[in-house]
Amino acid sequence: MATSTTKALAGDEPPGPSPRTGGERTTRRRGALLHRLDVKGAPYAFVAPFFVVFAAFSFYPLVYTSWISLHDVELATLDVMEWVAFDNYVELWGDSRFWNALRNTITIGVISTVPQLMMALGLAHLLNYRMRASLFFRVASLVPYATSVAAAALVFTMIFERDFGMINWALGSVGVDPVNWEADKWPAQVAISTIVIWRWTGYNALLYLAAMQAVPAERYEAAAIDGASRWKQFTHVTVPGIRSTIVFTIVLSTIGATQLFGEPLIFGQGPNGITGGADNQYQTLGLLLYEEGWKNYQMGRSATVAWAMFMLLVLVFVAQRLIKRLRSRSS
């Protein structure tokens, strides 16, 4: 049987590649498509098991907590549940302690987050310049973050102590009367916010620094050629270039403020720590959750507070997305 090459040499068929049938072309296209899907889908197939495990360990607490919040459950008898439907949510809505804890959470969150992120942005801007011992300053900025919450809160509790604290000693040296930092509402919230600011400013500064170093140097050169000052370069080049990182740190700080627990608990020094002071002047949602579940032994109400905290974060996320969408439409 003559091949296509011998036929071409004999003049029966023009030289060149043999024509492929429609079935062969379809097979080759299908093989190329499968190869492309295999190459693109390989990373997803690799990380899929991790997402499955993450979802299992993430959604189970949410579902179980929501189920407990619909029951009357005590800590000593978790296996005994009495169905109460949404009674826990109705009682929480009418509980003045919940609204007080919500206000305290918001105010402490604002007092601690806004100065913290502004200081972190300024610190990152300074570290972004070439300076001696820059590595030392970058490592030193992480020391507060590496310090445990308990150690930091204990030290600041002694610093803000009414009779022998360093802060009142400094105020007394300039003629200011001592401040009862733990008993008064706003001084207590300022003191707790100071602990949060001290712990997280360096961490956020390093996040901003990493984002600043990714901004192309050509933008600064063009701004300098146009006569922009250092401040103009910072506000018109640096800040817009790290906007996504700023949003990320705002989201992290919002979550952290909503879950604030260790700092006010240790700052209260004993039973007052759980209740957020004698008058609940700095009780956060995290402390209210702990009080309901582990002091009053009402796990159903504690789970209700947990779901209220979760819904608060969802509302903040939805509001952030709506604001971003409105800005994109206006621009």
Backbone as numpy.savetxt, mean C-alpha at the origin, in Angstrom:
# Nx Ny Nz CAx CAy CAz Cx Cy Cz
9.68 -43.45 -60.27 8.82 -42.25 -60.27 9.71 -41.03 -60.27
9.52 -40.15 -61.25 10.39 -38.97 -61.40 10.03 -37.93 -60.37
11.08 -37.36 -59.82 10.87 -36.28 -58.86 10.68 -34.97 -59.59
10.36 -33.94 -58.80 10.16 -32.61 -59.40 11.44 -32.07 -59.97
12.60 -32.44 -59.37 13.90 -31.94 -59.88 14.21 -32.55 -61.23
14.02 -33.90 -61.40 14.29 -34.55 -62.69 13.33 -34.08 -63.75
12.07 -33.80 -63.34 11.13 -33.26 -64.32 11.54 -31.89 -64.78
12.08 -31.11 -63.87 12.53 -29.78 -64.26 13.72 -29.85 -65.19
14.66 -30.82 -64.90 15.82 -30.96 -65.80 15.40 -31.49 -67.16
14.38 -32.31 -67.21 13.91 -32.85 -68.49 13.06 -31.87 -69.25
12.70 -30.77 -68.61 11.89 -29.75 -69.28 10.42 -29.93 -69.11
10.01 -30.95 -68.34 8.58 -31.16 -68.14 8.00 -30.23 -67.08
8.83 -29.64 -66.24 8.35 -28.79 -65.14 9.34 -27.67 -64.92
8.90 -26.49 -64.74 9.84 -25.37 -64.54 10.56 -25.54 -63.22
11.86 -25.14 -63.19 12.61 -25.26 -61.93 12.05 -24.33 -60.87
12.29 -24.67 -59.60 11.83 -23.86 -58.48 11.21 -24.75 -57.43
10.82 -24.17 -56.33 10.24 -24.97 -55.25 8.91 -25.58 -55.69
8.68 -26.75 -55.18 7.46 -27.46 -55.56 6.26 -26.79 -54.91
5.18 -26.67 -55.65 4.00 -26.01 -55.08 3.43 -26.83 -53.94
3.00 -26.09 -52.86 2.42 -26.77 -51.72 0.91 -26.82 -51.87
0.35 -27.85 -51.38 -1.11 -27.98 -51.41 -1.71 -27.11 -50.32
-3.02 -26.92 -50.40 -3.70 -26.11 -49.40 -3.61 -26.72 -48.01
-3.62 -28.06 -47.93 -3.53 -28.73 -46.64 -2.18 -28.51 -45.99
-1.11 -28.50 -46.79 0.23 -28.29 -46.23 0.38 -26.88 -45.70
-0.15 -25.91 -46.45 -0.06 -24.52 -45.98 -0.85 -24.33 -44.68
-2.00 -24.95 -44.59 -2.80 -24.84 -43.36 -2.08 -25.46 -42.18
-1.41 -26.60 -42.44 -0.69 -27.26 -41.36 0.46 -26.41 -40.86
1.19 -25.78 -41.81 2.31 -24.94 -41.41 1.83 -23.72 -40.64
0.73 -23.10 -41.06 0.20 -21.94 -40.34 -0.26 -22.33 -38.95
-0.89 -23.48 -38.85 -1.35 -23.94 -37.55 -0.18 -24.21 -36.61
0.88 -24.80 -37.16 2.06 -25.06 -36.35 2.73 -23.78 -35.89
2.80 -22.78 -36.79 3.39 -21.50 -36.40 2.56 -20.80 -35.33
1.21 -20.90 -35.46 0.35 -20.28 -34.46 0.51 -20.96 -33.11
0.57 -22.30 -33.10 0.76 -23.00 -31.84 2.10 -22.68 -31.20
3.13 -22.54 -32.04 4.45 -22.17 -31.52 4.43 -20.78 -30.91
3.73 -19.86 -31.59 3.65 -18.50 -31.05 2.90 -18.48 -29.74
1.78 -19.22 -29.67 1.02 -19.27 -28.42 1.82 -19.93 -27.31
2.61 -20.93 -27.68 3.41 -21.61 -26.67 4.47 -20.68 -26.10
5.08 -19.86 -26.98 6.12 -18.94 -26.51 5.51 -17.83 -25.65
4.38 -17.26 -26.10 3.77 -16.17 -25.34 3.08 -16.65 -24.08
2.56 -17.85 -24.09 1.83 -18.34 -22.93 2.68 -19.01 -21.89
3.98 -19.21 -22.20 4.85 -19.89 -21.25 4.96 -19.14 -19.91
5.16 -17.81 -19.91 5.25 -17.12 -18.62 3.96 -17.23 -17.80
2.80 -17.16 -18.49 1.53 -17.26 -17.76 1.35 -18.66 -17.18
1.76 -19.66 -17.94 1.66 -21.02 -17.42 2.58 -21.23 -16.22
3.71 -20.49 -16.19 4.65 -20.63 -15.09 4.12 -19.98 -13.81
3.50 -18.79 -13.94 3.06 -18.06 -12.75 1.64 -18.41 -12.34
0.91 -19.14 -13.19 -0.49 -19.48 -12.87 -0.63 -20.21 -11.54
0.21 -21.22 -11.24 0.04 -21.90 -9.94 0.22 -20.97 -8.75
1.13 -19.99 -8.86 1.33 -19.07 -7.75 0.10 -18.19 -7.54
-0.53 -17.77 -8.64 -1.74 -16.97 -8.51 -2.89 -17.79 -7.94
-2.94 -19.06 -8.28 -3.98 -19.92 -7.73 -3.81 -20.04 -6.21
-2.56 -20.28 -5.76 -2.30 -20.37 -4.32 -2.59 -19.04 -3.64
-2.17 -17.95 -4.27 -2.41 -16.62 -3.69 -3.91 -16.35 -3.56
-4.68 -16.70 -4.60 -6.12 -16.49 -4.55 -6.77 -17.33 -3.46
-6.29 -18.57 -3.31 -6.87 -19.45 -2.29 -6.65 -18.89 -0.89
-5.42 -18.40 -0.62 -5.12 -17.87 0.70 -5.64 -16.44 0.90
-6.06 -15.78 -0.18 -6.57 -14.41 -0.06 -8.09 -14.40 0.06
-8.77 -15.19 -0.76 -10.22 -15.14 -0.77 -10.85 -15.95 0.36
-10.17 -16.96 0.84 -10.74 -17.74 1.93 -10.94 -16.91 3.19
-9.96 -16.10 3.63 -10.22 -15.25 4.80 -11.36 -14.26 4.57
-11.47 -13.71 3.34 -12.55 -12.78 3.06 -13.91 -13.46 3.16
-14.02 -14.64 2.55 -15.29 -15.35 2.57 -15.64 -15.80 3.99
-14.65 -16.33 4.71 -14.92 -16.82 6.07 -15.27 -15.66 7.00
-14.58 -14.53 6.85 -14.87 -13.38 7.69 -16.27 -12.83 7.40
-16.64 -12.79 6.12 -17.98 -12.33 5.79 -19.05 -13.26 6.34
-18.77 -14.57 6.37 -19.72 -15.53 6.93 -19.86 -15.35 8.44
-18.74 -15.12 9.13 -18.80 -14.90 10.58 -19.54 -13.60 10.90
-19.37 -12.58 10.05 -20.01 -11.29 10.33 -21.53 -11.38 10.29
-22.06 -12.43 9.71 -23.51 -12.62 9.65 -24.03 -13.47 10.79
-23.17 -13.75 11.76 -23.55 -14.60 12.90 -23.17 -13.91 14.21
-23.77 -14.40 15.25 -23.38 -14.02 16.62 -22.43 -15.10 17.13
-21.15 -14.78 17.19 -20.12 -15.75 17.53 -19.27 -15.19 18.66
-18.97 -16.04 19.63 -18.08 -15.65 20.72 -16.73 -16.33 20.54
-15.70 -15.68 21.08 -14.34 -16.18 20.91 -14.14 -17.55 21.54
-14.78 -17.81 22.68 -14.59 -19.08 23.38 -15.29 -20.24 22.69
-16.32 -19.94 21.90 -17.09 -21.00 21.23 -17.25 -20.64 19.76
-16.17 -20.74 19.02 -16.22 -20.38 17.61 -17.06 -21.34 16.78
-17.25 -22.56 17.28 -18.03 -23.54 16.52 -19.53 -23.37 16.74
-19.93 -22.50 17.64 -21.34 -22.24 17.90 -21.69 -20.89 17.28
-22.49 -20.91 16.23 -22.86 -19.69 15.53 -24.38 -19.54 15.49
-24.83 -18.33 15.77 -26.25 -18.01 15.68 -26.47 -17.02 14.55
-27.30 -17.40 13.58 -27.54 -16.57 12.41 -28.28 -15.30 12.81
-27.68 -14.14 12.48 -28.31 -12.85 12.77 -28.42 -11.99 11.53
-28.05 -12.53 10.38 -28.11 -11.80 9.10 -27.27 -10.52 9.19
-27.89 -9.37 8.91 -27.14 -8.11 8.87 -27.30 -7.29 10.14
-27.67 -7.95 11.23 -27.84 -7.22 12.49 -26.53 -6.61 12.98
-25.42 -7.31 12.78 -24.13 -6.77 13.21 -23.78 -5.50 12.45
-24.13 -5.45 11.16 -23.85 -4.25 10.37 -24.76 -3.11 10.80
-26.02 -3.42 11.12 -26.93 -2.37 11.57 -26.46 -1.80 12.91
-26.04 -2.66 13.82 -25.55 -2.19 15.11 -24.26 -1.39 14.96
-23.40 -1.84 14.04 -22.15 -1.11 13.82 -22.44 0.27 13.25
-23.43 0.37 12.36 -23.78 1.66 11.77 -24.26 2.64 12.82
-24.94 2.15 13.84 -25.44 3.02 14.89 -24.53 3.14 16.09
-23.34 2.55 16.03 -22.40 2.59 17.14 -21.52 3.84 17.02
-21.57 4.69 18.03 -20.76 5.91 17.98 -19.27 5.61 18.04
-18.90 4.48 18.64 -17.48 4.13 18.71 -16.92 3.86 17.32
-17.73 3.27 16.44 -17.27 3.01 15.08 -16.98 4.32 14.34
-17.89 5.27 14.44 -17.68 6.54 13.74 -16.52 7.32 14.34
-16.36 7.21 15.65 -15.20 7.85 16.28 -13.90 7.21 15.80
-13.87 5.87 15.72 -12.67 5.18 15.24 -12.41 5.50 13.78
-13.47 5.63 12.99 -13.31 5.98 11.58 -12.72 7.38 11.44
-13.21 8.34 12.22 -12.66 9.70 12.17 -11.20 9.71 12.61
-10.90 8.97 13.67 -9.51 8.92 14.14 -8.60 8.29 13.10
-9.08 7.24 12.44 -8.28 6.59 11.40 -7.98 7.55 10.26
-8.99 8.32 9.87 -8.80 9.26 8.76 -7.86 10.39 9.16
-8.06 10.96 10.35 -7.21 12.09 10.76 -5.77 11.65 10.98
-5.57 10.53 11.65 -4.20 10.05 11.84 -3.58 9.69 10.50
-4.39 9.12 9.60 -3.87 8.80 8.27 -3.42 10.02 7.51
-4.20 11.09 7.57 -3.83 12.33 6.87 -2.61 12.97 7.52
-2.61 13.05 8.86 -1.50 13.69 9.57 -0.19 12.94 9.34
-0.26 11.63 9.20 0.97 10.85 9.03 1.37 10.69 7.56
0.41 10.61 6.66 0.72 10.31 5.26 1.24 11.53 4.51
0.56 12.66 4.64 0.94 13.84 3.85 2.36 14.32 4.17
2.71 14.57 5.44 4.10 14.97 5.72 5.11 13.88 5.37
4.71 12.63 5.58 5.61 11.52 5.31 6.01 11.48 3.84
5.04 11.56 2.94 5.34 11.49 1.51 6.06 12.74 1.02
5.72 13.89 1.56 6.43 15.11 1.16 7.88 15.08 1.61
8.13 14.63 2.84 9.50 14.51 3.32 10.26 13.45 2.54
9.60 12.35 2.20 10.25 11.30 1.41 10.62 11.81 0.03
9.75 12.62 -0.57 10.04 13.17 -1.89 11.23 14.11 -1.84
11.29 14.96 -0.82 12.43 15.86 -0.68 13.72 15.12 -0.39
13.65 14.09 0.47 14.84 13.31 0.78 15.35 12.56 -0.45
14.44 12.01 -1.23 14.85 11.31 -2.44 15.49 12.27 -3.45
14.96 13.49 -3.51 15.54 14.49 -4.42 16.97 14.84 -4.01
17.22 14.93 -2.71 18.59 15.20 -2.25 19.51 14.01 -2.51
19.01 12.80 -2.27 19.84 11.61 -2.49 20.10 11.36 -3.97
19.30 11.96 -4.83 19.47 11.76 -6.26 20.68 12.50 -6.81
21.16 13.50 -6.06 22.36 14.22 -6.48 23.61 13.45 -6.04
24.68 13.70 -6.75 25.95 13.06 -6.39 26.50 13.70 -5.13
26.74 12.91 -4.13 27.27 13.41 -2.87 28.16 12.34 -2.25
28.99 12.77 -1.34 29.85 11.82 -0.66 29.03 10.96 0.31
29.44 9.71 0.41 28.78 8.76 1.32 27.30 8.61 1.01
26.95 8.66 -0.28 25.54 8.53 -0.65 25.00 7.15 -0.28
25.84 6.12 -0.42 25.40 4.77 -0.05 25.07 4.68 1.44
25.85 5.36 2.26 25.60 5.35 3.71 24.24 5.98 4.01
23.94 7.11 3.38 22.67 7.78 3.64 21.49 6.94 3.14
21.68 6.23 2.05 20.59 5.38 1.54 20.32 4.22 2.48
21.39 3.62 3.00 21.20 2.52 3.95 20.63 3.04 5.26
21.09 4.22 5.69 20.60 4.78 6.94 19.12 5.11 6.87
18.64 5.48 5.69 17.22 5.80 5.56 16.34 4.57 5.71
16.90 3.38 5.59 16.13 2.15 5.76 16.13 1.63 7.19
16.97 2.19 8.05 17.05 1.71 9.43 15.72 1.82 10.16
15.00 2.96 10.07 13.70 3.01 10.75 12.72 1.96 10.24
12.75 1.70 8.94 11.85 0.68 8.38 12.19 -0.70 8.91
13.48 -0.97 9.13 13.90 -2.28 9.64 13.64 -2.43 11.13
13.39 -1.32 11.82 13.12 -1.39 13.26 11.71 -1.91 13.49
11.54 -2.76 14.49 10.23 -3.31 14.78 9.28 -2.24 15.28
8.00 -2.48 15.08 6.99 -1.52 15.53 7.03 -1.37 17.05
7.23 -2.48 17.75 7.23 -2.42 19.21 8.37 -1.57 19.73
9.58 -1.77 19.19 10.73 -0.99 19.65 10.55 0.49 19.36
10.10 0.81 18.15 9.91 2.22 17.79 8.84 2.87 18.65
7.72 2.17 18.85 6.63 2.74 19.64 7.05 2.94 21.10
7.81 2.01 21.66 8.27 2.16 23.05 9.19 3.36 23.21
10.11 3.53 22.26 11.03 4.66 22.34 10.29 5.97 22.23
9.37 6.07 21.27 8.63 7.33 21.11 7.66 7.56 22.26
7.17 6.49 22.88 6.32 6.66 24.06 7.10 7.32 25.19
8.34 6.92 25.37 9.18 7.56 26.39 9.54 8.98 26.00
9.74 9.23 24.72 10.06 10.59 24.27 8.89 11.53 24.52
7.65 11.04 24.30 6.46 11.87 24.49 5.85 11.72 25.88
6.58 11.16 26.83 6.06 10.99 28.19 5.82 12.36 28.82
4.75 12.45 29.62 4.31 13.76 30.12 5.30 14.38 31.11
5.79 13.61 32.06 6.60 14.18 33.14 8.09 14.18 32.84
8.58 13.13 32.20 10.04 13.02 31.99 10.42 12.85 30.53
9.49 13.15 29.64 9.77 12.98 28.22 10.67 14.06 27.66
11.38 13.73 26.60 12.32 14.67 25.99 11.60 15.83 25.31
10.43 15.55 24.72 9.71 16.61 24.02 9.24 17.68 25.01
8.64 17.26 26.12 8.19 18.24 27.11 9.36 18.97 27.76
10.49 18.27 27.88 11.69 18.94 28.42 12.14 20.05 27.47
12.11 19.76 26.16 12.50 20.79 25.19 11.50 21.94 25.18
10.20 21.61 25.30 9.20 22.68 25.34 9.35 23.52 26.60
9.66 22.86 27.73 9.84 23.61 28.98 11.04 24.51 28.95
12.07 24.15 28.19 13.27 24.99 28.11 13.02 26.31 27.40
11.95 26.35 26.60 11.62 27.61 25.91 10.37 28.25 26.51
9.94 27.77 27.68 8.84 28.40 28.39 7.46 27.90 28.05
7.35 26.76 27.38 6.04 26.19 27.03 5.65 25.17 28.08
4.38 25.19 28.48 3.90 24.25 29.49 3.92 22.82 28.96
4.10 21.84 29.84 4.11 20.44 29.40 2.79 20.04 28.75
2.87 19.19 27.78 1.70 18.70 27.04 1.43 17.27 27.46
0.18 16.97 27.74 -0.22 15.60 28.07 -0.49 14.87 26.76
0.55 14.29 26.19 0.46 13.73 24.84 -0.48 12.54 24.76
-0.65 11.81 25.83 -1.47 10.60 25.77 -2.93 10.87 26.10
-3.21 11.85 26.92 -4.58 12.08 27.38 -5.38 12.96 26.43
-4.74 13.90 25.75 -5.45 14.82 24.86 -5.52 14.23 23.45
-6.60 14.57 22.73 -6.86 13.93 21.44 -5.81 14.29 20.40
-5.68 15.56 20.08 -4.80 15.96 18.98 -3.32 15.75 19.30
-2.84 16.04 20.50 -1.45 15.68 20.80 -1.17 14.19 20.67
-2.13 13.35 21.10 -1.94 11.91 20.99 -1.87 11.48 19.53
-2.73 12.03 18.70 -2.72 11.67 17.28 -1.46 12.17 16.58
-0.98 13.34 16.99 0.28 13.85 16.43 1.45 12.95 16.84
1.47 12.51 18.10 2.54 11.65 18.57 2.54 10.31 17.84
1.36 9.72 17.66 1.27 8.45 16.92 1.67 8.64 15.47
1.25 9.75 14.87 1.64 10.02 13.48 3.14 10.20 13.35
3.78 10.75 14.38 5.24 10.91 14.35 5.93 9.55 14.26
5.41 8.57 14.98 6.00 7.22 14.90 5.88 6.67 13.49
4.71 6.83 12.89 4.50 6.33 11.53 5.41 7.05 10.54
5.52 8.37 10.69 6.37 9.15 9.78 7.83 8.70 9.90
8.29 8.51 11.12 9.68 8.10 11.33 9.97 6.75 10.70
9.02 5.82 10.77 9.26 4.47 10.28 9.21 4.37 8.77
8.37 5.14 8.10 8.10 4.89 6.68 8.66 5.94 5.74
9.20 7.04 6.26 9.71 8.07 5.35 10.89 7.57 4.53
11.84 6.90 5.16 13.00 6.41 4.44 12.66 5.37 3.39
11.72 4.49 3.70 11.29 3.47 2.74 10.69 4.10 1.49
9.79 5.06 1.68 9.19 5.73 0.53 10.22 6.58 -0.22
11.19 7.12 0.51 12.24 7.91 -0.16 13.04 7.04 -1.12
13.35 5.81 -0.74 14.09 4.92 -1.64 13.24 4.53 -2.85
11.94 4.38 -2.67 11.07 4.11 -3.82 11.09 5.29 -4.79
11.00 6.51 -4.26 11.07 7.69 -5.11 12.43 7.83 -5.77
13.49 7.49 -5.03 14.84 7.59 -5.59 15.01 6.65 -6.78
14.52 5.42 -6.64 14.61 4.47 -7.75 13.84 4.97 -8.97
12.69 5.60 -8.74 11.92 6.14 -9.86 12.61 7.35 -10.48
13.23 8.20 -9.65 13.94 9.37 -10.18 15.11 8.98 -11.06
15.82 7.93 -10.67 16.97 7.49 -11.46 16.57 6.89 -12.80
15.28 6.58 -12.95 14.80 6.05 -14.23 14.33 7.16 -15.18
14.26 8.40 -14.68 13.88 9.52 -15.54 15.05 9.84 -16.48
14.82 9.93 -17.79 15.94 10.18 -18.72 16.64 11.50 -18.44
17.97 11.48 -18.51 18.75 12.69 -18.25 18.52 13.75 -19.32
18.08 13.34 -20.52 17.85 14.31 -21.60 16.77 15.31 -21.22
15.82 14.89 -20.40 14.76 15.83 -20.00 15.32 16.95 -19.14
16.23 16.62 -18.23 16.84 17.65 -17.40 17.73 18.56 -18.24
18.46 17.98 -19.21 19.31 18.79 -20.08 18.48 19.77 -20.90
17.35 19.28 -21.43 16.48 20.17 -22.21 15.90 21.27 -21.34
15.51 20.92 -20.11 14.96 21.94 -19.20 16.03 22.96 -18.82
17.27 22.50 -18.62 18.35 23.43 -18.29 18.65 24.36 -19.46
18.60 23.84 -20.67 18.83 24.68 -21.85 17.75 25.75 -21.98
16.52 25.39 -21.61 15.41 26.35 -21.66 15.45 27.34 -20.52
16.43 27.21 -19.63 16.58 28.16 -18.53 15.79 27.84 -17.28
15.36 26.59 -17.15 14.58 26.20 -15.98 15.50 26.07 -14.76
15.04 26.58 -13.64 15.81 26.48 -12.40 15.70 25.07 -11.83
16.43 24.80 -10.74 16.36 23.47 -10.11 14.94 23.18 -9.63
14.28 24.18 -9.08 12.92 23.98 -8.59 11.96 23.68 -9.75
12.13 24.42 -10.86 11.30 24.17 -12.04 11.56 22.78 -12.60
12.80 22.34 -12.60 13.10 20.99 -13.07 12.46 19.94 -12.17
12.46 20.24 -10.86 11.86 19.29 -9.92 10.35 19.19 -10.12
9.68 20.33 -10.27 8.22 20.33 -10.36 7.70 19.94 -11.75
8.49 20.23 -12.81 8.00 19.99 -14.16 8.64 18.78 -14.84
9.71 18.25 -14.27 10.36 17.08 -14.87 10.34 15.89 -13.91
10.83 16.12 -12.69 10.95 15.00 -11.75 9.59 14.47 -11.31
8.74 15.36 -10.81 7.44 14.92 -10.28 6.58 14.26 -11.35
6.43 14.85 -12.54 5.65 14.13 -13.57 6.30 12.80 -13.97
7.61 12.71 -13.90 8.28 11.48 -14.30 8.09 10.34 -13.33
7.79 10.65 -12.07 7.61 9.59 -11.07 6.16 9.57 -10.56
5.24 10.06 -11.37 3.84 10.16 -10.92 3.27 8.79 -10.57
3.57 7.78 -11.35 3.04 6.44 -11.06 3.55 5.92 -9.71
4.81 6.21 -9.39 5.36 5.78 -8.09 4.70 6.55 -6.95
4.42 7.82 -7.15 3.73 8.60 -6.13 2.35 8.02 -5.85
1.63 7.67 -6.90 0.31 7.06 -6.72 0.44 5.74 -5.97
1.48 4.97 -6.30 1.70 3.68 -5.63 1.93 3.88 -4.13
2.75 4.86 -3.76 3.01 5.10 -2.35 1.78 5.65 -1.62
0.96 6.42 -2.32 -0.28 6.90 -1.71 -1.21 5.73 -1.40
-1.29 4.78 -2.34 -2.12 3.60 -2.11 -1.59 2.78 -0.93
-0.28 2.57 -0.89 0.32 1.83 0.23 0.08 2.54 1.56
0.25 3.85 1.57 0.06 4.60 2.82 -1.39 4.58 3.26
-2.31 4.60 2.31 -3.73 4.53 2.65 -4.07 3.19 3.28
-3.55 2.12 2.71 -3.78 0.80 3.28 -3.17 0.70 4.67
-1.95 1.21 4.82 -1.30 1.17 6.12 -2.03 1.99 7.17
-2.55 3.16 6.77 -3.29 3.99 7.72 -4.59 3.33 8.15
-5.25 2.64 7.23 -6.49 1.95 7.57 -6.24 0.81 8.54
-5.10 0.15 8.43 -4.77 -0.99 9.28 -3.94 -0.61 10.50
-3.82 0.66 10.80 -2.95 1.12 11.89 -3.38 0.46 13.21
-2.43 -0.20 13.85 -2.76 -0.97 15.05 -1.64 -0.92 16.10
-0.44 -1.32 15.72 0.64 -1.48 16.69 1.05 -0.20 17.36
1.16 0.89 16.61 1.62 2.15 17.18 0.68 2.70 18.26
-0.62 2.82 17.98 -1.50 3.32 19.05 -1.68 2.33 20.20
-1.59 1.03 19.92 -1.74 0.04 20.99 -0.62 0.17 22.02
0.64 0.26 21.55 1.77 0.36 22.46 1.86 1.75 23.06
1.45 2.76 22.32 1.49 4.13 22.83 0.57 4.29 24.04
-0.54 3.52 24.09 -1.46 3.61 25.22 -0.95 3.00 26.50
0.07 2.13 26.42 0.70 1.54 27.60 -0.32 0.83 28.51
-0.91 -0.25 28.00 -1.80 -1.04 28.84 -3.22 -1.05 28.33
-4.19 -1.12 29.25 -5.60 -1.19 28.82 -6.03 0.00 27.97
-5.48 1.17 28.22 -5.85 2.34 27.42 -5.41 2.19 25.96
-4.43 1.34 25.71 -4.00 1.14 24.34 -5.07 0.47 23.50
-5.81 -0.49 24.08 -6.85 -1.19 23.34 -8.02 -0.26 23.03
-8.41 0.53 23.99 -9.54 1.44 23.79 -9.13 2.76 23.14
-7.84 2.94 22.88 -7.41 4.19 22.27 -7.51 5.36 23.21
-7.11 5.16 24.45 -7.18 6.21 25.45 -8.43 6.10 26.30
-8.47 6.88 27.37 -9.61 6.82 28.28 -10.91 7.25 27.62
-10.83 8.15 26.65 -12.01 8.65 25.94 -12.01 8.23 24.48
-11.31 7.17 24.16 -11.21 6.69 22.77 -10.70 7.77 21.83
-9.81 8.63 22.33 -9.39 9.79 21.55 -8.45 9.43 20.39
-7.84 8.26 20.43 -7.01 7.85 19.30 -7.25 6.38 18.93
-8.45 5.88 19.22 -8.78 4.52 18.83 -9.04 4.45 17.34
-8.31 3.58 16.65 -8.47 3.40 15.22 -9.39 2.21 14.95
-9.67 1.98 13.67 -10.50 0.83 13.31 -9.83 -0.48 13.68
-8.51 -0.53 13.56 -7.79 -1.74 13.94 -7.92 -2.03 15.43
-7.85 -0.98 16.26 -8.01 -1.17 17.70 -9.44 -1.55 18.04
-10.42 -0.99 17.35 -11.82 -1.34 17.59 -12.07 -2.80 17.23
-11.48 -3.25 16.13 -11.60 -4.66 15.74 -11.03 -5.56 16.84
-9.87 -5.20 17.36 -9.25 -6.00 18.41 -10.08 -5.97 19.69
-10.61 -4.80 20.03 -11.41 -4.69 21.25 -12.66 -5.55 21.18
-13.35 -5.53 20.03 -14.57 -6.31 19.90 -14.29 -7.81 19.95
-13.22 -8.24 19.29 -12.97 -9.67 19.20 -12.23 -10.26 20.38
-11.23 -9.56 20.91 -10.36 -10.15 21.92 -10.50 -9.55 23.32
-11.32 -8.53 23.45 -11.64 -8.01 24.77 -13.10 -8.27 25.13
-13.99 -8.00 24.17 -15.41 -8.26 24.37 -15.83 -9.65 23.90
-14.91 -10.38 23.23 -15.15 -11.76 22.77 -16.28 -11.87 21.75
-16.58 -10.78 21.05 -17.63 -10.81 20.04 -16.98 -10.87 18.65
-16.75 -12.09 18.18 -16.06 -12.27 16.91 -16.93 -11.86 15.72
-18.25 -11.96 15.87 -19.12 -11.51 14.78 -19.01 -10.02 14.54
-19.03 -9.24 15.61 -18.87 -7.79 15.48 -17.45 -7.44 15.02
-16.47 -8.20 15.48 -15.10 -7.96 15.04 -14.96 -8.19 13.55
-15.57 -9.25 13.05 -15.53 -9.51 11.60 -16.27 -8.43 10.83
-17.32 -7.87 11.42 -18.04 -6.78 10.78 -17.15 -5.55 10.63
-16.38 -5.25 11.66 -15.44 -4.12 11.59 -14.39 -4.39 10.51
-13.93 -5.63 10.42 -12.94 -5.99 9.40 -13.50 -5.76 8.00
-14.75 -6.13 7.79 -15.35 -5.91 6.48 -15.59 -4.43 6.21
-15.88 -3.67 7.25 -16.01 -2.22 7.07 -14.68 -1.61 6.64
-13.58 -2.08 7.22 -12.26 -1.60 6.80 -11.98 -1.97 5.35
-12.35 -3.18 4.96 -12.14 -3.61 3.58 -12.96 -2.77 2.60
-14.21 -2.51 2.93 -15.06 -1.70 2.07 -14.56 -0.26 1.99
-13.97 0.23 3.08 -13.39 1.57 3.05 -12.25 1.65 2.03
-11.40 0.62 2.00 -10.32 0.59 1.02 -10.87 0.48 -0.39
-11.93 -0.28 -0.58 -12.55 -0.39 -1.90 -13.09 0.95 -2.36
-13.74 1.67 -1.46 -14.27 2.99 -1.81 -13.15 3.96 -2.17
-12.04 3.91 -1.44 -10.91 4.78 -1.75 -10.35 4.43 -3.13
-10.25 3.15 -3.43 -9.74 2.73 -4.75 -10.67 3.18 -5.86
-11.98 3.02 -5.67 -12.94 3.44 -6.70 -12.87 4.95 -6.90
-12.78 5.71 -5.81 -12.67 7.16 -5.92 -11.41 7.57 -6.66
-10.31 6.88 -6.40 -9.06 7.19 -7.09 -9.18 6.92 -8.59
-9.84 5.82 -8.96 -10.01 5.49 -10.37 -10.92 6.50 -11.06
-11.98 6.93 -10.37 -12.89 7.92 -10.96 -12.18 9.25 -11.17
-11.39 9.67 -10.19 -10.65 10.93 -10.33 -9.66 10.84 -11.49
-8.98 9.70 -11.61 -8.04 9.52 -12.72 -8.75 9.55 -14.06
-9.92 8.95 -14.13 -10.67 8.94 -15.39 -11.16 10.33 -15.75
-11.64 11.08 -14.76 -12.11 12.43 -15.02 -10.96 13.33 -15.48
-9.77 13.14 -14.88 -8.63 13.94 -15.31 -8.21 13.61 -16.74
-8.24 12.31 -17.08 -7.87 11.93 -18.44 -8.85 12.47 -19.46
-10.13 12.53 -19.10 -11.12 13.08 -20.04 -10.96 14.59 -20.19
-10.68 15.28 -19.09 -10.52 16.73 -19.17 -9.26 17.13 -19.92
-8.22 16.29 -19.85 -6.98 16.61 -20.58 -7.08 16.19 -22.05
